[in-house]
Amino acid sequence: MAAVTAAHATATAEATVTTNEAELPLISDPARIRPKDARELSRVFFQRLAMLDEGTHEHQYVRNTLIEMNLSLVRYAASRMRTRGDSQEDVVQVGTIGLIKAIDRFELSREVEFTTFAVPYIVGEIKRFFRDTSWAVHVPRRLQEARAELAKATEELRSRLGRTPTTRELAELMSLTEEEVIEARKAANCYRTSSLDAALTTEDEGTETALADRLGEEDPSLELVVDFRSLAPLIAGLEERDRQIIHMRFVEELTQSQIAARLDVSQMHVSRLISRLIKRLRTGLLGPAVA
């Protein structure tokens, strides 16, 4: 117990440490243990943890103490990785999950410091948290990873070539197809979004308008959808020859002369036929009064 005694001496400056009947350090405030002292005490607690059965009061005490003593690892990792708008508390909570996993899987026989073993677990949980929550629109994990690789490849080629790299150059460097590079670029647009109600200031007038007012425009083709749906049964009711004339004129976009040559009639006759058909369809679509 020499190591334990030495650890007691240094730890008492930060927290109260006593000893229970089984010579196990009893720490009143594990969170105040200095990181250097926590490393020494952690070995003692891991030795005891390996000897205890899960579910016992002592096992719970040892495990909880290990968690609290090593929370400084989580805070350190969280402070270095909090690059977005997430609160420090949220990131620490996520990192603590990684710490708990490391404690449950650590064995002294690994002959490695617990800090070295635990940091990848903590960082991994934080990165997973960022990956799952930072995207405004959820995209598959492969596209999330491709976005990060695309950013690195773009920067590397820009430095090397002195210009913005082409899609083909990026595809060759990343060992992807050009289609996959384009897909990764589209996925990058899903990382952040803007509210349609966000206020924007116009440069010329200095007035504020909503983002939604500047996006898109009315598509005149949308009105044609209703017309086409209404015309479909009317055209279906025409005779076969009349439907062919409509198809040649408005789908194939043939001239009246070309249609006349196909039907072996005069151009004047084709003109009269088309006028008659248009009037019939307009009457069926809009009614006799409008036609």
C-alpha positions as CSV (number, residue, x, y, z in Angstrom):
1,M,0.0,0.0,0.0
2,A,3.0,2.3,-0.3
3,A,1.7,3.8,-3.6
4,V,-1.7,4.3,-2.0
5,T,-0.1,6.1,1.0
6,A,1.8,8.4,-1.3
7,A,-1.3,9.2,-3.3
8,H,-3.2,9.9,-0.1
9,A,-0.6,12.5,0.9
10,T,-0.9,14.5,-2.3
11,A,-4.6,14.1,-2.7
12,T,-5.6,15.4,0.7
13,A,-4.6,18.9,-0.5
14,E,-7.5,18.8,-2.9
15,A,-10.0,16.3,-1.4
16,T,-10.6,14.4,1.8
17,V,-9.2,10.8,1.5
18,T,-9.8,8.2,4.1
19,T,-9.5,4.4,4.2
20,N,-12.2,1.8,4.7
21,E,-11.9,-1.5,6.4
22,A,-10.5,-3.1,3.2
23,E,-7.7,-0.5,2.9
24,L,-9.5,1.0,-0.1
25,P,-9.1,4.8,-0.4
26,L,-12.4,6.6,0.4
27,I,-12.5,9.9,-1.4
28,S,-15.1,12.4,-0.3
29,D,-14.9,14.6,-3.4
30,P,-13.3,12.8,-6.3
31,A,-13.8,15.6,-8.7
32,R,-11.3,17.8,-6.8
33,I,-8.5,15.3,-7.2
34,R,-5.7,16.7,-9.3
35,P,-5.1,14.9,-12.6
36,K,-1.6,13.8,-11.5
37,D,-2.9,12.2,-8.3
38,A,-5.9,10.7,-10.2
39,R,-3.6,8.6,-12.3
40,E,-2.0,7.0,-9.2
41,L,-5.3,6.5,-7.4
42,S,-7.0,5.2,-10.6
43,R,-4.5,2.2,-10.6
44,V,-5.5,1.3,-7.1
45,F,-9.2,1.6,-7.9
46,F,-8.9,-0.5,-11.1
47,Q,-7.1,-3.2,-9.1
48,R,-10.0,-3.3,-6.7
49,L,-12.7,-3.0,-9.5
50,A,-11.4,-6.2,-11.1
51,M,-11.9,-8.1,-7.9
52,L,-15.5,-7.0,-7.3
53,D,-18.8,-8.3,-8.5
54,E,-21.1,-6.0,-10.5
55,G,-24.1,-4.7,-8.7
56,T,-22.5,-4.6,-5.2
57,H,-22.3,-1.4,-3.3
58,E,-18.5,-1.4,-3.3
59,H,-18.4,-2.0,-7.1
60,Q,-20.7,1.0,-7.6
61,Y,-18.5,3.2,-5.3
62,V,-15.3,2.2,-7.1
63,R,-16.7,2.7,-10.5
64,N,-18.3,6.1,-9.7
65,T,-15.2,7.3,-8.1
66,L,-13.1,6.4,-11.2
67,I,-15.6,8.3,-13.3
68,E,-15.5,11.4,-11.2
69,M,-11.7,11.4,-10.7
70,N,-11.1,11.3,-14.5
71,L,-13.7,13.9,-15.6
72,S,-10.8,16.2,-16.2
73,L,-10.0,14.1,-19.3
74,V,-13.5,14.8,-20.6
75,R,-13.3,18.5,-19.9
76,Y,-9.9,18.8,-21.6
77,A,-11.2,17.0,-24.7
78,A,-14.4,19.0,-24.8
79,S,-12.6,22.3,-24.6
80,R,-10.5,21.4,-27.6
81,M,-13.3,20.1,-29.7
82,R,-16.2,22.5,-29.0
83,T,-16.1,24.3,-32.4
84,R,-19.8,24.8,-32.9
85,G,-22.7,26.3,-31.0
86,D,-23.1,23.4,-28.6
87,S,-22.8,24.2,-24.9
88,Q,-19.8,23.0,-23.0
89,E,-22.1,21.1,-20.7
90,D,-23.6,19.1,-23.6
91,V,-20.2,18.2,-25.0
92,V,-19.0,17.1,-21.5
93,Q,-22.0,14.9,-21.0
94,V,-21.4,13.2,-24.3
95,G,-17.6,12.8,-23.6
96,T,-18.5,11.3,-20.2
97,I,-20.2,8.4,-22.0
98,G,-16.9,7.7,-23.7
99,L,-15.1,7.8,-20.3
100,I,-17.6,5.3,-18.8
101,K,-17.1,3.0,-21.8
102,A,-13.3,3.2,-21.3
103,I,-13.6,2.4,-17.6
104,D,-15.8,-0.6,-18.2
105,R,-13.3,-2.0,-20.8
106,F,-10.0,-1.1,-19.3
107,E,-7.7,-3.8,-17.9
108,L,-4.4,-3.2,-16.0
109,S,-2.9,-6.1,-17.9
110,R,-2.9,-3.9,-21.0
111,E,0.2,-2.2,-19.5
112,V,-0.9,1.2,-20.8
113,E,-1.9,4.3,-18.9
114,F,-5.6,4.7,-18.5
115,T,-5.5,8.2,-19.8
116,T,-3.9,6.9,-23.1
117,F,-6.6,4.3,-23.3
118,A,-9.6,6.6,-22.4
119,V,-8.9,9.6,-24.6
120,P,-9.8,7.9,-27.9
121,Y,-13.1,6.7,-26.4
122,I,-13.9,10.2,-25.2
123,V,-13.0,11.9,-28.4
124,G,-14.8,9.2,-30.4
125,E,-18.1,9.9,-28.6
126,I,-17.8,13.6,-29.1
127,K,-17.1,13.2,-32.8
128,R,-20.1,10.9,-33.1
129,F,-22.2,13.5,-31.4
130,F,-21.0,16.2,-33.8
131,R,-21.6,13.9,-36.8
132,D,-25.1,13.0,-35.7
133,T,-26.3,16.4,-34.6
134,S,-24.3,19.1,-36.5
135,W,-25.9,18.4,-39.9
136,A,-29.0,20.6,-40.5
137,V,-30.2,17.9,-43.0
138,H,-29.4,14.3,-42.3
139,V,-27.3,12.6,-45.0
140,P,-25.7,9.2,-45.0
141,R,-22.5,8.7,-43.1
142,R,-20.5,8.0,-46.2
143,L,-21.4,11.5,-47.6
144,Q,-20.5,13.1,-44.3
145,E,-17.1,11.6,-44.5
146,A,-16.8,12.4,-48.2
147,R,-17.5,16.0,-47.4
148,A,-14.6,16.2,-45.0
149,E,-12.3,14.4,-47.4
150,L,-13.4,16.8,-50.2
151,A,-12.5,19.8,-48.2
152,K,-9.0,18.4,-47.5
153,A,-8.5,17.5,-51.2
154,T,-9.7,20.8,-52.4
155,E,-7.3,22.7,-50.1
156,E,-4.4,20.5,-51.1
157,L,-4.9,20.8,-54.8
158,R,-5.6,24.6,-54.5
159,S,-2.2,25.0,-52.8
160,R,-0.5,22.8,-55.3
161,L,-2.1,24.1,-58.5
162,G,-2.6,27.7,-57.5
163,R,-6.3,27.6,-58.6
164,T,-9.5,25.9,-57.8
165,P,-9.3,22.2,-58.8
166,T,-11.7,20.7,-61.3
167,T,-14.1,17.9,-60.5
168,R,-11.9,15.4,-62.4
169,E,-8.8,16.4,-60.5
170,L,-10.6,16.0,-57.2
171,A,-11.9,12.6,-58.3
172,E,-8.4,11.4,-59.2
173,L,-6.9,12.5,-55.9
174,M,-9.8,11.0,-53.8
175,S,-10.0,7.8,-55.8
176,L,-13.7,8.5,-56.5
177,T,-15.8,8.9,-59.6
178,E,-16.7,12.4,-60.7
179,E,-20.4,11.6,-59.9
180,E,-19.4,10.8,-56.3
181,V,-17.4,14.1,-56.0
182,I,-20.5,16.0,-57.2
183,E,-22.7,14.1,-54.7
184,A,-20.3,15.0,-51.9
185,R,-20.5,18.7,-52.9
186,K,-24.3,18.6,-52.8
187,A,-24.1,16.9,-49.4
188,A,-22.0,19.8,-48.1
189,N,-24.9,22.1,-48.7
190,C,-26.8,20.2,-46.1
191,Y,-24.4,21.0,-43.2
192,R,-26.0,24.3,-42.4
193,T,-29.4,25.9,-43.4
194,S,-30.9,29.3,-43.1
195,S,-34.4,30.2,-42.0
196,L,-36.7,31.4,-44.7
197,D,-37.8,34.0,-42.3
198,A,-34.3,35.4,-41.8
199,A,-34.1,39.1,-42.5
200,L,-31.8,40.4,-45.2
201,T,-30.9,44.0,-45.9
202,T,-30.9,45.2,-49.5
203,E,-27.8,47.1,-50.5
204,D,-29.5,49.7,-52.6
205,E,-32.5,50.5,-50.5
206,G,-31.3,49.5,-47.1
207,T,-34.6,47.8,-46.3
208,E,-35.0,44.4,-44.7
209,T,-36.8,41.6,-46.5
210,A,-37.3,37.9,-45.6
211,L,-35.0,35.4,-47.3
212,A,-38.1,33.6,-48.7
213,D,-39.0,36.7,-50.7
214,R,-35.8,36.5,-52.6
215,L,-35.8,32.8,-53.4
216,G,-37.5,31.3,-56.4
217,E,-40.1,32.7,-58.7
218,E,-43.5,31.6,-60.0
219,D,-43.1,28.9,-62.7
220,P,-45.5,29.6,-65.6
221,S,-45.3,26.0,-66.5
222,L,-47.2,25.1,-63.4
223,E,-50.4,26.5,-64.9
224,L,-49.9,24.3,-67.9
225,V,-50.2,21.2,-65.7
226,V,-53.9,22.0,-65.0
227,D,-54.5,22.7,-68.7
228,F,-52.9,19.5,-69.8
229,R,-54.9,17.5,-67.3
230,S,-58.1,19.1,-68.6
231,L,-57.2,18.7,-72.2
232,A,-56.3,15.0,-71.9
233,P,-59.9,13.6,-72.0
234,L,-60.8,16.1,-74.8
235,I,-58.0,15.0,-77.0
236,A,-58.8,11.3,-76.2
237,G,-62.3,11.9,-77.6
238,L,-61.0,13.1,-81.0
239,E,-60.9,10.8,-84.0
240,E,-57.5,9.1,-84.7
241,R,-56.7,11.4,-87.7
242,D,-57.4,14.5,-85.6
243,R,-55.2,13.3,-82.8
244,Q,-52.4,12.6,-85.3
245,I,-52.7,16.2,-86.6
246,I,-52.6,17.6,-83.1
247,H,-49.5,15.4,-82.3
248,M,-47.7,16.4,-85.5
249,R,-48.3,20.1,-85.0
250,F,-47.8,20.6,-81.3
251,V,-45.6,17.7,-80.2
252,E,-43.4,17.0,-83.3
253,E,-43.7,20.8,-84.1
254,L,-44.1,20.1,-87.9
255,T,-45.1,22.9,-90.2
256,Q,-48.5,22.9,-92.0
257,S,-46.7,22.1,-95.2
258,Q,-44.9,19.1,-93.6
259,I,-48.2,17.8,-92.2
260,A,-50.0,18.3,-95.6
261,A,-47.2,16.2,-97.2
262,R,-47.7,13.4,-94.7
263,L,-51.5,13.4,-95.1
264,D,-51.4,14.0,-98.9
265,V,-53.7,17.0,-98.7
266,S,-53.2,20.7,-99.3
267,Q,-51.7,23.1,-96.8
268,M,-54.9,25.1,-96.8
269,H,-56.9,22.1,-95.8
270,V,-54.5,21.4,-92.9
271,S,-54.8,25.0,-91.8
272,R,-58.6,24.7,-91.7
273,L,-58.4,21.3,-89.8
274,I,-56.1,22.7,-87.2
275,S,-58.2,25.8,-86.7
276,R,-61.3,23.6,-86.3
277,L,-59.6,21.3,-83.8
278,I,-58.3,24.2,-81.7
279,K,-61.7,25.8,-81.6
280,R,-63.3,22.5,-80.5
281,L,-60.7,22.0,-77.7
282,R,-61.0,25.5,-76.5
283,T,-64.8,25.2,-76.3
284,G,-64.5,22.0,-74.4
285,L,-61.9,23.5,-72.0
286,L,-63.4,27.0,-71.4
287,G,-67.0,26.7,-72.4
288,P,-69.0,28.0,-75.4
289,A,-69.2,31.6,-74.0
290,V,-65.5,32.0,-73.7
291,A,-64.7,30.2,-76.9
